[in-house]
């Protein structure tokens, strides 16, 4: 990627990440920095409108570090279906459970169905092709997410799509519109929409 100074691709399923020079960066998805900056801006805007969250639910552990930085003191429940992803986040990204972080390795929909908590933010980073869990893209799921929101809460989804093709995020926006009175789309990059 021409905008990223150094990209080291590591296959974490085959062992530890190799050592890299101090001025190098290890990235697993090229050019994530633009996305992180846009996600940061989007979460700040939601906070400006809705206030800082006290209780956050995240599907997949990847956005946890950004959420923890933006909202110190908020309780974060992160649900990740893949134990390898949870292990890598723990070993390499400093994802450690504590009083403000609960990591559960299980399926998000049944977890959310059982949850009694109400969340200020529900963040879903699960909509990236080629695999999208269909049961997290239905009206019924978005109604469930809506029912688990605290008053004034927000659901934020991250939708990855091929450049020039925003059909997936249009369909998800319409599906969310069946469960929520207001849906806002932000095309943060050519291949990513919040």
Z-matrix of the N, CA and C atoms (Angstrom, degrees):
N
C 1 1.448
C 2 1.528 1 109.02
N 3 1.318 2 119.53 1 126.55
C 4 1.459 3 120.46 2 -176.03
C 5 1.521 4 114.07 3 -67.95
N 6 1.334 5 119.75 4 -21.56
C 7 1.463 6 121.08 5 -179.02
C 8 1.520 7 112.62 6 -86.66
N 9 1.324 8 117.99 7 -15.38
C 10 1.458 9 121.75 8 -179.09
C 11 1.524 10 108.72 9 -96.94
N 12 1.332 11 119.43 10 124.31
C 13 1.457 12 120.39 11 -176.49
C 14 1.523 13 113.88 12 -62.24
N 15 1.303 14 118.32 13 -40.62
C 16 1.459 15 121.52 14 -179.71
C 17 1.519 16 107.51 15 -143.55
N 18 1.298 17 116.24 16 135.04
C 19 1.458 18 120.32 17 175.23
C 20 1.518 19 107.87 18 -127.80
N 21 1.307 20 117.34 19 120.88
C 22 1.458 21 122.61 20 175.74
C 23 1.517 22 106.18 21 -113.79
N 24 1.306 23 116.74 22 120.01
C 25 1.452 24 120.31 23 179.25
C 26 1.517 25 107.41 24 -95.39
N 27 1.322 26 116.69 25 123.67
C 28 1.460 27 121.50 26 -178.53
C 29 1.520 28 109.04 27 -122.41
N 30 1.314 29 117.00 28 135.11
C 31 1.453 30 121.90 29 174.75
C 32 1.521 31 107.34 30 -92.93
N 33 1.317 32 115.90 31 97.33
C 34 1.461 33 120.39 32 -173.47
C 35 1.513 34 113.16 33 -71.33
N 36 1.335 35 117.33 34 -11.68
C 37 1.468 36 118.91 35 177.73
C 38 1.516 37 111.50 36 -76.37
N 39 1.354 38 118.17 37 -12.47
C 40 1.462 39 121.79 38 -177.17
C 41 1.515 40 112.77 39 -106.58
N 42 1.300 41 118.40 40 14.79
C 43 1.451 42 120.11 41 177.57
C 44 1.518 43 111.84 42 130.51
N 45 1.333 44 115.59 43 -173.44
C 46 1.463 45 119.81 44 -176.27
C 47 1.528 46 112.51 45 -64.86
N 48 1.306 47 115.30 46 156.80
C 49 1.455 48 121.31 47 175.50
C 50 1.527 49 107.85 48 -65.84
N 51 1.335 50 118.09 49 134.25
C 52 1.466 51 119.36 50 -179.25
C 53 1.522 52 111.47 51 -67.34
N 54 1.335 53 115.53 52 153.83
C 55 1.462 54 119.59 53 175.81
C 56 1.521 55 108.95 54 -64.40
N 57 1.316 56 115.15 55 143.32
C 58 1.456 57 121.00 56 177.64
C 59 1.517 58 108.58 57 -129.32
N 60 1.328 59 116.82 58 160.99
C 61 1.463 60 120.91 59 178.90
C 62 1.526 61 109.80 60 -61.61
N 63 1.329 62 115.67 61 154.98
C 64 1.464 63 120.77 62 -178.17
C 65 1.518 64 113.15 63 -56.41
N 66 1.341 65 117.50 64 -30.73
C 67 1.458 66 119.41 65 -177.83
C 68 1.529 67 112.50 66 -94.51
N 69 1.328 68 116.83 67 12.93
C 70 1.460 69 120.99 68 179.94
C 71 1.519 70 110.07 69 -97.98
N 72 1.307 71 114.27 70 164.07
C 73 1.461 72 120.43 71 176.80
C 74 1.516 73 108.15 72 -128.77
N 75 1.309 74 117.09 73 142.02
C 76 1.454 75 121.86 74 173.44
C 77 1.514 76 106.34 75 -103.30
N 78 1.307 77 116.56 76 122.03
C 79 1.458 78 120.77 77 177.66
C 80 1.512 79 108.26 78 -128.06
N 81 1.290 80 116.34 79 143.68
C 82 1.451 81 121.25 80 -179.75
C 83 1.524 82 111.50 81 -99.76
N 84 1.302 83 116.87 82 -23.55
C 85 1.464 84 122.58 83 175.16
C 86 1.510 85 105.29 84 -127.52
N 87 1.312 86 117.94 85 123.56
C 88 1.456 87 119.66 86 -174.22
C 89 1.519 88 111.10 87 -62.24
N 90 1.294 89 114.93 88 145.19
C 91 1.461 90 124.14 89 174.96
C 92 1.524 91 113.30 90 57.34
N 93 1.318 92 117.08 91 44.54
C 94 1.456 93 119.71 92 179.12
C 95 1.519 94 111.87 93 -75.56
N 96 1.304 95 118.42 94 -17.34
C 97 1.457 96 120.40 95 -172.45
C 98 1.521 97 112.49 96 -64.28
N 99 1.324 98 117.74 97 -39.30
C 100 1.458 99 121.25 98 177.47
C 101 1.521 100 109.75 99 -61.40
N 102 1.330 101 116.53 100 -43.53
C 103 1.458 102 121.33 101 178.79
C 104 1.523 103 111.43 102 -62.71
N 105 1.334 104 117.09 103 -44.62
C 106 1.462 105 120.71 104 -179.45
C 107 1.521 106 110.64 105 -62.27
N 108 1.319 107 117.30 106 -41.75
C 109 1.467 108 120.55 107 177.87
C 110 1.524 109 110.64 108 -62.20
N 111 1.325 110 117.61 109 -41.71
C 112 1.459 111 120.81 110 179.19
C 113 1.528 112 111.05 111 -68.98
N 114 1.326 113 117.30 112 -40.07
C 115 1.459 114 120.29 113 177.00
C 116 1.523 115 109.93 114 -62.60
N 117 1.316 116 116.52 115 -43.19
C 118 1.451 117 121.67 116 176.70
C 119 1.526 118 110.24 117 -56.10
N 120 1.332 119 117.08 118 -47.47
C 121 1.464 120 121.53 119 -179.83
C 122 1.532 121 111.09 120 -63.89
N 123 1.335 122 116.57 121 -41.49
C 124 1.464 123 120.24 122 -179.89
C 125 1.525 124 111.27 123 -64.44
N 126 1.336 125 117.12 124 -44.38
C 127 1.464 126 119.89 125 179.43
C 128 1.529 127 111.32 126 -65.53
N 129 1.318 128 117.15 127 -36.62
C 130 1.469 129 119.94 128 176.60
C 131 1.534 130 111.15 129 -64.40
N 132 1.334 131 116.84 130 -39.05
C 133 1.458 132 120.21 131 178.83
C 134 1.528 133 110.91 132 -66.76
N 135 1.329 134 116.06 133 -42.99
C 136 1.470 135 118.88 134 177.09
C 137 1.525 136 109.59 135 -61.52
N 138 1.327 137 117.87 136 -40.38
C 139 1.466 138 121.30 137 178.61
C 140 1.526 139 111.48 138 -65.12
N 141 1.325 140 115.83 139 -36.94
C 142 1.469 141 119.14 140 178.65
C 143 1.525 142 110.01 141 -61.24
N 144 1.310 143 116.46 142 -39.30
C 145 1.458 144 121.31 143 -177.68
C 146 1.528 145 110.98 144 -80.37
N 147 1.341 146 116.34 145 -47.32
C 148 1.464 147 120.92 146 -171.22
C 149 1.519 148 114.08 147 -100.15
N 150 1.333 149 118.63 148 -9.56
C 151 1.458 150 121.32 149 -176.24
C 152 1.518 151 110.54 150 90.77
N 153 1.309 152 116.35 151 166.04
C 154 1.466 153 120.94 152 179.74
C 155 1.518 154 110.04 153 -71.30
N 156 1.318 155 116.63 154 137.34
C 157 1.458 156 119.34 155 -177.30
C 158 1.523 157 112.11 156 -77.15
N 159 1.309 158 114.84 157 150.74
C 160 1.462 159 121.12 158 172.05
C 161 1.516 160 110.74 159 -104.03
N 162 1.342 161 116.32 160 -27.04
C 163 1.461 162 121.23 161 -175.02
C 164 1.526 163 108.36 162 -137.59
N 165 1.346 164 116.52 163 118.30
C 166 1.460 165 122.23 164 -174.95
C 167 1.527 166 109.45 165 -122.56
N 168 1.321 167 116.24 166 137.49
C 169 1.466 168 122.76 167 175.37
C 170 1.516 169 107.57 168 -115.13
N 171 1.336 170 117.08 169 127.17
C 172 1.465 171 122.42 170 -179.19
C 173 1.516 172 108.90 171 -124.91
N 174 1.335 173 115.63 172 130.44
C 175 1.456 174 120.35 173 172.44
C 176 1.518 175 106.53 174 -98.01
N 177 1.288 176 116.49 175 116.51
C 178 1.463 177 132.35 176 -170.34
C 179 1.519 178 108.31 177 86.10
N 180 1.305 179 115.51 178 147.22
C 181 1.465 180 120.11 179 -173.96
C 182 1.518 181 113.26 180 -87.14
N 183 1.333 182 118.57 181 -9.79
C 184 1.452 183 120.39 182 -173.77
C 185 1.529 184 114.23 183 -55.93
N 186 1.321 185 121.27 184 -45.68
C 187 1.469 186 118.92 185 -176.96
C 188 1.527 187 114.23 186 -79.75
N 189 1.335 188 117.56 187 3.92
C 190 1.454 189 119.54 188 -174.48
C 191 1.517 190 112.57 189 -59.82
N 192 1.321 191 118.89 190 -43.79
C 193 1.466 192 120.27 191 -174.35
C 194 1.511 193 111.22 192 -63.92
N 195 1.330 194 117.99 193 -38.36
C 196 1.463 195 120.41 194 177.24
C 197 1.525 196 110.09 195 -66.27
N 198 1.312 197 116.84 196 -43.43
C 199 1.462 198 120.62 197 179.39
C 200 1.522 199 110.91 198 -61.66
N 201 1.326 200 116.91 199 -43.01
C 202 1.466 201 120.59 200 179.94
C 203 1.529 202 111.10 201 -63.80
N 204 1.322 203 116.98 202 -37.00
C 205 1.466 204 120.11 203 179.74
C 206 1.531 205 111.00 204 -69.96
N 207 1.325 206 116.23 205 -40.55
C 208 1.458 207 119.64 206 -178.17
C 209 1.521 208 112.82 207 -73.97
N 210 1.311 209 116.70 208 -32.55
C 211 1.460 210 121.03 209 -172.46
C 212 1.522 211 111.34 210 -128.61
N 213 1.318 212 118.54 211 64.08
C 214 1.467 213 118.99 212 178.15
C 215 1.528 214 109.59 213 -60.68
N 216 1.309 215 114.74 214 136.97
C 217 1.457 216 119.53 215 -179.48
C 218 1.512 217 113.89 216 93.93
N 219 1.332 218 117.69 217 -16.11
C 220 1.461 219 119.77 218 176.46
C 221 1.524 220 108.51 219 -73.80
N 222 1.321 221 116.68 220 144.83
C 223 1.456 222 120.33 221 174.68
C 224 1.516 223 108.02 222 -85.04
N 225 1.330 224 116.57 223 126.85
C 226 1.461 225 122.58 224 -178.42
C 227 1.522 226 109.25 225 -115.50
N 228 1.331 227 115.95 226 126.54
C 229 1.452 228 122.26 227 170.85
C 230 1.518 229 106.66 228 -107.64
N 231 1.325 230 117.14 229 116.14
C 232 1.461 231 122.33 230 -179.67
C 233 1.520 232 108.52 231 -111.30
N 234 1.320 233 116.25 232 126.25
C 235 1.456 234 121.46 233 179.12
C 236 1.524 235 108.05 234 -114.59
N 237 1.312 236 115.59 235 125.08
C 238 1.469 237 122.58 236 -178.87
C 239 1.516 238 107.78 237 -130.37
N 240 1.315 239 117.20 238 125.82
C 241 1.462 240 120.73 239 -177.70
C 242 1.529 241 112.18 240 -77.53
N 243 1.330 242 117.81 241 -23.87
C 244 1.462 243 121.94 242 -175.13
C 245 1.529 244 110.26 243 -98.23
N 246 1.337 245 117.91 244 112.60
C 247 1.463 246 119.44 245 -178.79
C 248 1.527 247 113.04 246 -61.93
N 249 1.346 248 118.14 247 -29.29
C 250 1.462 249 120.34 248 178.60
C 251 1.529 250 110.70 249 -65.89
N 252 1.328 251 117.26 250 -42.06
C 253 1.467 252 120.51 251 178.38
C 254 1.522 253 110.29 252 -62.67
N 255 1.321 254 117.12 253 -43.37
C 256 1.466 255 120.53 254 178.16
C 257 1.528 256 110.89 255 -62.91
N 258 1.324 257 116.95 256 -40.73
C 259 1.471 258 120.38 257 179.41
C 260 1.522 259 111.10 258 -64.67
N 261 1.329 260 116.89 259 -45.02
C 262 1.460 261 120.61 260 -179.84
C 263 1.534 262 110.20 261 -63.65
N 264 1.326 263 117.41 262 -41.82
C 265 1.466 264 120.21 263 178.07
C 266 1.519 265 110.58 264 -61.06
N 267 1.312 266 117.33 265 -38.34
C 268 1.452 267 121.31 266 178.80
C 269 1.523 268 111.16 267 -69.33
N 270 1.349 269 117.17 268 -48.22
C 271 1.457 270 121.09 269 -174.36
C 272 1.523 271 113.99 270 -75.64
N 273 1.327 272 117.96 271 -35.87
C 274 1.461 273 119.94 272 -171.16
C 275 1.525 274 114.47 273 -112.10
N 276 1.319 275 118.21 274 -19.98
C 277 1.463 276 120.30 275 -176.75
C 278 1.516 277 113.16 276 -113.27
N 279 1.315 278 117.47 277 5.19
C 280 1.454 279 120.60 278 177.02
C 281 1.518 280 114.17 279 72.84
N 282 1.311 281 117.60 280 26.04
C 283 1.456 282 121.62 281 179.21
C 284 1.522 283 108.50 282 -80.05
N 285 1.299 284 116.82 283 94.59
C 286 1.457 285 120.89 284 -177.97
C 287 1.524 286 109.50 285 -114.59
N 288 1.325 287 114.87 286 131.60
C 289 1.456 288 118.70 287 177.84
C 290 1.518 289 109.58 288 -68.34
N 291 1.291 290 115.53 289 147.71
C 292 1.452 291 122.25 290 178.74
C 293 1.509 292 108.46 291 -167.55
N 294 1.320 293 117.73 292 -165.51
C 295 1.460 294 119.61 293 -176.70
C 296 1.530 295 113.16 294 -63.66
N 297 1.344 296 118.08 295 -24.58
C 298 1.462 297 120.57 296 -178.98
C 299 1.521 298 113.27 297 -102.76
N 300 1.332 299 118.02 298 0.99
C 301 1.460 300 120.68 299 -178.89
C 302 1.516 301 110.67 300 -140.69
N 303 1.320 302 114.63 301 126.24
C 304 1.456 303 122.34 302 173.46
C 305 1.524 304 106.95 303 -121.23
N 306 1.326 305 117.06 304 120.68
C 307 1.470 306 121.81 305 177.64
C 308 1.514 307 107.88 306 -108.93
N 309 1.313 308 115.66 307 126.21
C 310 1.461 309 121.42 308 178.77
C 311 1.520 310 108.59 309 -119.75
N 312 1.327 311 117.19 310 130.68
C 313 1.457 312 121.71 311 176.14
C 314 1.524 313 106.46 312 -97.43
N 315 1.325 314 114.23 313 96.69
C 316 1.455 315 120.99 314 179.02
C 317 1.518 316 109.79 315 -170.32
N 318 1.301 317 115.94 316 178.03
C 319 1.456 318 122.91 317 -179.40
C 320 1.531 319 109.57 318 -76.06
N 321 1.320 320 116.46 319 134.09
C 322 1.465 321 121.53 320 -173.48
C 323 1.530 322 113.91 321 -67.78
N 324 1.317 323 117.34 322 -40.97
C 325 1.470 324 118.50 323 -174.60
C 326 1.523 325 112.50 324 -64.54
N 327 1.339 326 119.73 325 -50.45
C 328 1.469 327 118.32 326 176.55
C 329 1.529 328 112.31 327 -61.83
N 330 1.346 329 117.09 328 -36.79
C 331 1.463 330 119.50 329 177.87
C 332 1.522 331 110.36 330 -60.38
N 333 1.324 332 116.36 331 -48.93
C 334 1.463 333 119.99 332 -178.49
C 335 1.524 334 111.27 333 -64.95
N 336 1.332 335 117.10 334 -34.70
C 337 1.467 336 120.76 335 178.24
C 338 1.536 337 110.47 336 -62.91
N 339 1.336 338 117.00 337 -38.25
C 340 1.470 339 121.32 338 -179.55
C 341 1.528 340 112.90 339 -80.58
N 342 1.313 341 117.40 340 -20.76
C 343 1.468 342 121.20 341 -173.14
C 344 1.522 343 111.29 342 -63.06
N 345 1.306 344 114.92 343 136.93
C 346 1.456 345 120.54 344 174.86
C 347 1.520 346 111.34 345 -99.46
N 348 1.329 347 116.47 346 -17.75
C 349 1.458 348 121.34 347 -179.14
C 350 1.520 349 111.05 348 -67.15
N 351 1.308 350 115.22 349 158.46
C 352 1.456 351 122.39 350 170.89
C 353 1.524 352 106.04 351 -115.05
N 354 1.328 353 115.97 352 135.91
C 355 1.460 354 121.66 353 -172.71
C 356 1.524 355 110.52 354 -110.67
N 357 1.333 356 114.97 355 139.96
C 358 1.457 357 120.20 356 175.08
C 359 1.522 358 110.68 357 -72.45
N 360 1.334 359 116.26 358 -40.35
C 361 1.459 360 122.20 359 175.67
C 362 1.515 361 108.63 360 -129.18
N 363 1.321 362 115.41 361 138.50
C 364 1.457 363 122.12 362 167.43
C 365 1.522 364 105.16 363 -120.08
N 366 1.331 365 115.45 364 119.39
C 367 1.458 366 120.73 365 -177.38
C 368 1.522 367 108.95 366 -116.22
N 369 1.334 368 116.18 367 126.08
C 370 1.459 369 121.90 368 -178.47
C 371 1.523 370 109.72 369 -118.66
N 372 1.319 371 116.34 370 117.32
C 373 1.466 372 122.02 371 177.68
C 374 1.523 373 108.57 372 -112.69
N 375 1.319 374 116.08 373 53.87
C 376 1.465 375 120.98 374 -171.64
C 377 1.525 376 113.79 375 -119.17
N 378 1.300 377 118.00 376 1.90
C 379 1.459 378 120.47 377 -171.82
C 380 1.523 379 110.93 378 -106.37
N 381 1.317 380 115.43 379 72.57
C 382 1.463 381 120.98 380 179.84
C 383 1.525 382 107.74 381 -132.86
N 384 1.319 383 115.95 382 124.34
C 385 1.457 384 120.90 383 -179.63
C 386 1.522 385 110.42 384 -69.74
N 387 1.315 386 120.03 385 151.05
C 388 1.456 387 126.16 386 15.56
C 389 1.533 388 113.72 387 -90.77
N 390 1.350 389 118.55 388 -12.48
C 391 1.460 390 118.81 389 -178.02
C 392 1.513 391 110.29 390 -107.30
N 393 1.308 392 115.39 391 119.99
C 394 1.452 393 121.33 392 175.68
C 395 1.526 394 106.32 393 -129.32
N 396 1.327 395 117.48 394 121.14
C 397 1.470 396 118.44 395 179.62
C 398 1.536 397 109.72 396 -65.96
N 399 1.317 398 116.18 397 107.19
C 400 1.462 399 121.60 398 -173.07
C 401 1.522 400 112.46 399 -56.24
N 402 1.323 401 117.77 400 -33.82
C 403 1.463 402 121.14 401 -176.92
C 404 1.532 403 112.34 402 -73.79
N 405 1.344 404 117.38 403 -6.39
C 406 1.464 405 121.11 404 172.13
C 407 1.528 406 110.64 405 -102.51
N 408 1.330 407 116.60 406 12.32
C 409 1.465 408 120.87 407 -178.42
C 410 1.526 409 111.21 408 -127.27
N 411 1.327 410 116.76 409 24.42
C 412 1.463 411 120.79 410 -177.42
C 413 1.526 412 111.07 411 -108.22
N 414 1.319 413 114.71 412 160.95
C 415 1.471 414 120.26 413 175.85
C 416 1.530 415 109.84 414 -58.34
N 417 1.332 416 116.33 415 -40.77
C 418 1.462 417 120.21 416 -178.96
C 419 1.534 418 111.27 417 -62.09
N 420 1.323 419 116.87 418 -40.08
C 421 1.460 420 118.48 419 178.11
C 422 1.525 421 111.08 420 -66.13
N 423 1.321 422 117.37 421 -44.45
C 424 1.464 423 119.28 422 -179.83
C 425 1.527 424 111.58 423 -66.23
N 426 1.330 425 117.61 424 -30.94
C 427 1.469 426 120.18 425 173.19
C 428 1.528 427 110.42 426 -65.77
N 429 1.337 428 116.59 427 -40.77
C 430 1.462 429 121.10 428 176.31
C 431 1.526 430 110.25 429 -61.32
N 432 1.327 431 117.13 430 -46.59
C 433 1.467 432 120.92 431 177.74
C 434 1.521 433 110.41 432 -59.73
N 435 1.323 434 117.60 433 -44.19
C 436 1.464 435 121.76 434 178.00
C 437 1.532 436 110.94 435 -58.08
N 438 1.327 437 116.34 436 -42.35
C 439 1.463 438 120.95 437 -178.43
C 440 1.528 439 112.57 438 -69.61
N 441 1.328 440 117.88 439 -17.88
C 442 1.468 441 121.31 440 178.82
C 443 1.533 442 112.31 441 -96.79
N 444 1.330 443 116.86 442 4.19
C 445 1.462 444 120.03 443 177.98
C 446 1.519 445 111.07 444 -83.40
N 447 1.315 446 114.82 445 143.08
C 448 1.461 447 120.85 446 169.29
C 449 1.536 448 107.57 447 -72.74
N 450 1.320 449 117.87 448 160.17
C 451 1.472 450 118.93 449 176.23
C 452 1.536 451 110.67 450 -53.97
N 453 1.319 452 116.10 451 131.54
C 454 1.455 453 121.29 452 -179.09
C 455 1.513 454 114.23 453 80.59
N 456 1.339 455 117.65 454 4.07
C 457 1.461 456 121.49 455 -177.63
C 458 1.516 457 112.99 456 -73.94
N 459 1.335 458 116.09 457 170.26
C 460 1.457 459 121.58 458 -177.45
C 461 1.524 460 110.62 459 -138.83
N 462 1.327 461 115.69 460 144.17
C 463 1.457 462 122.75 461 171.13
C 464 1.523 463 106.30 462 -103.69
N 465 1.330 464 116.23 463 128.54
C 466 1.455 465 122.07 464 179.41
C 467 1.515 466 106.93 465 -121.20
N 468 1.328 467 117.08 466 126.07
C 469 1.455 468 120.12 467 177.83
C 470 1.527 469 109.42 468 -117.55
N 471 1.304 470 115.37 469 147.45
C 472 1.455 471 123.45 470 176.88
C 473 1.524 472 107.22 471 -109.09
N 474 1.331 473 116.81 472 117.57
C 475 1.457 474 121.32 473 -177.33
C 476 1.521 475 109.43 474 -115.40
N 477 1.326 476 116.29 475 116.11
C 478 1.461 477 121.20 476 174.15
C 479 1.515 478 108.84 477 -94.89
N 480 1.334 479 115.92 478 139.61
C 481 1.455 480 119.75 479 -179.29
C 482 1.528 481 109.64 480 -149.61
N 483 1.329 482 116.83 481 158.00
C 484 1.463 483 118.78 482 178.24
C 485 1.531 484 110.51 483 -62.13
N 486 1.319 485 116.07 484 146.75
C 487 1.466 486 120.45 485 178.38
C 488 1.523 487 109.38 486 -57.68
N 489 1.325 488 115.59 487 132.70
C 490 1.457 489 121.21 488 179.29
C 491 1.513 490 114.03 489 85.04
N 492 1.322 491 117.86 490 -0.94
C 493 1.462 492 121.18 491 -179.26
C 494 1.521 493 109.58 492 -130.61
N 495 1.326 494 116.35 493 101.01
C 496 1.460 495 119.86 494 179.95
C 497 1.530 496 111.50 495 -105.60
N 498 1.304 497 117.68 496 18.62
C 499 1.467 498 121.48 497 -178.39
C 500 1.533 499 112.34 498 -59.33
N 501 1.329 500 117.22 499 -41.63
C 502 1.460 501 120.02 500 -179.79
C 503 1.519 502 110.86 501 -59.25
N 504 1.322 503 117.37 502 -49.06
C 505 1.463 504 117.76 503 -178.15
C 506 1.522 505 111.61 504 -69.94
N 507 1.311 506 118.71 505 -27.87
C 508 1.465 507 120.16 506 174.99
C 509 1.529 508 110.75 507 -65.71
N 510 1.337 509 116.01 508 -42.36
C 511 1.469 510 120.33 509 179.29
C 512 1.528 511 110.19 510 -66.09
N 513 1.347 512 117.25 511 -44.20
C 514 1.466 513 119.79 512 178.46
C 515 1.521 514 111.27 513 -64.00
N 516 1.320 515 117.77 514 -38.36
C 517 1.465 516 120.96 515 177.25
C 518 1.526 517 110.40 516 -61.41
N 519 1.322 518 116.64 517 -44.39
C 520 1.465 519 120.33 518 178.61
C 521 1.522 520 111.16 519 -63.97
N 522 1.338 521 116.73 520 -40.99
C 523 1.462 522 120.33 521 179.14
C 524 1.522 523 110.34 522 -64.56
N 525 1.323 524 117.19 523 -43.23
C 526 1.471 525 119.85 524 176.51
C 527 1.521 526 110.88 525 -61.90
N 528 1.339 527 116.72 526 -35.86
C 529 1.464 528 121.13 527 179.33
C 530 1.512 529 113.36 528 -61.27
N 531 1.340 530 117.10 529 -22.84
C 532 1.465 531 120.24 530 176.13
C 533 1.521 532 112.01 531 -75.02
N 534 1.356 533 116.68 532 -18.00
C 535 1.466 534 120.64 533 -177.85
C 536 1.528 535 112.98 534 -110.52
N 537 1.325 536 117.69 535 -21.92
C 538 1.466 537 121.85 536 -174.94
C 539 1.523 538 110.31 537 -123.71
N 540 1.332 539 117.33 538 143.15
C 541 1.465 540 119.14 539 179.13
C 542 1.525 541 113.31 540 -72.18
N 543 1.336 542 118.12 541 -24.05
C 544 1.463 543 121.72 542 -178.81
C 545 1.525 544 109.35 543 -134.96
N 546 1.325 545 116.11 544 128.89
C 547 1.459 546 121.99 545 175.88
C 548 1.522 547 106.83 546 -131.79
N 549 1.326 548 116.23 547 129.95
C 550 1.461 549 122.05 548 -179.88
C 551 1.519 550 107.97 549 -119.10
N 552 1.334 551 116.91 550 134.60
C 553 1.465 552 122.13 551 178.11
C 554 1.520 553 109.11 552 -109.02
N 555 1.333 554 115.67 553 138.39
C 556 1.456 555 121.39 554 175.73
C 557 1.526 556 107.87 555 -131.61
N 558 1.329 557 116.67 556 106.99
C 559 1.458 558 121.69 557 178.06
C 560 1.528 559 107.85 558 -77.98
N 561 1.338 560 116.83 559 92.83
C 562 1.459 561 121.09 560 -172.13
C 563 1.529 562 112.95 561 -76.99
N 564 1.322 563 116.92 562 -29.30
C 565 1.471 564 121.78 563 173.81
C 566 1.515 565 107.36 564 -143.62
N 567 1.320 566 116.79 565 179.19
C 568 1.460 567 120.58 566 178.81
C 569 1.523 568 112.15 567 -67.93
N 570 1.327 569 116.51 568 -16.55
C 571 1.466 570 120.54 569 -177.35
C 572 1.521 571 113.13 570 -126.88
N 573 1.325 572 117.26 571 14.51
C 574 1.462 573 119.67 572 -177.63
C 575 1.521 574 110.97 573 -147.35
N 576 1.327 575 115.52 574 133.72
C 577 1.456 576 121.69 575 178.89
C 578 1.518 577 108.70 576 -131.91
N 579 1.324 578 116.67 577 138.58
C 580 1.471 579 122.34 578 172.83
C 581 1.510 580 108.15 579 -106.85
